[in-house]
């Protein structure tokens, strides 16, 4: 799912991250898939944190995608 999100056009990425409920679902799915694909400590911690605090991280990721074209700790 992480590779799918990164392969989407930037406009689609921004739309997925700007809608609050969709934002949380995308955050959780992308973070959990990143933790399974690359089980390093930062991915696992972010997957756990995003389950509970997905909306604030979603807004942070919205800005991060605008600047760097990928999510925080999901390169």
C-alpha positions in Angstrom: 0.0 0.0 0.0 2.9 2.3 0.7 4.2 1.9 -2.9 0.7 2.4 -4.3 0.3 5.7 -2.3 3.8 6.9 -3.4 3.0 6.1 -7.1 -0.2 8.1 -7.1 -0.1 11.6 -8.6 0.5 14.4 -6.0 -3.1 15.7 -6.4 -4.6 12.3 -5.5 -2.2 12.0 -2.5 -3.3 15.4 -1.3 -7.0 14.6 -1.7 -6.6 11.4 0.2 -4.8 13.3 3.1 -7.1 16.3 3.2 -10.4 14.5 3.9 -10.4 13.7 7.7 -11.9 10.2 7.8 -10.2 9.1 4.6 -7.0 10.6 6.0 -7.1 8.4 9.1 -7.8 5.2 7.1 -5.1 6.0 4.5 -2.6 6.8 7.4 -3.3 3.5 9.2 -3.2 1.3 6.1 -0.1 2.9 4.7 1.8 2.8 8.0 0.8 -0.8 8.8 1.9 -1.9 5.4 5.2 0.0 5.7 5.7 -1.7 9.1 5.2 -5.1 7.5 7.3 -4.5 4.4 10.2 -2.8 6.3 10.0 -3.8 10.0 12.4 -1.2 11.3 11.7 0.5 14.6 10.6 3.9 13.2 7.9 2.2 11.0 6.6 0.0 13.8 6.4 3.0 16.2 4.7 5.2 13.6 2.2 2.4 12.8 1.2 2.2 16.5 1.1 5.9 17.1 -1.0 6.6 14.0 -3.7 4.2 15.1 -4.5 6.5 18.0 -3.3 9.9 16.7 -3.9 9.5 13.0 -5.6 12.8 12.3 -2.7 15.1 13.5 -0.2 12.9 11.7 -2.4 13.0 8.6 -2.2 16.8 8.6 1.6 16.6 9.1 1.8 14.1 6.2 -0.2 16.5 4.1 2.4 19.2 4.5 5.2 16.6 4.1 3.8 15.3 0.9 3.6 18.9 -0.4 7.2 19.5 0.4 8.9 16.1 -0.2 6.4 14.0 -2.2 6.3 11.1 0.4 5.0 10.5 3.9 7.1 11.0 7.0 9.2 7.9 7.7 7.6 6.1 4.6 10.1 6.6 1.9 
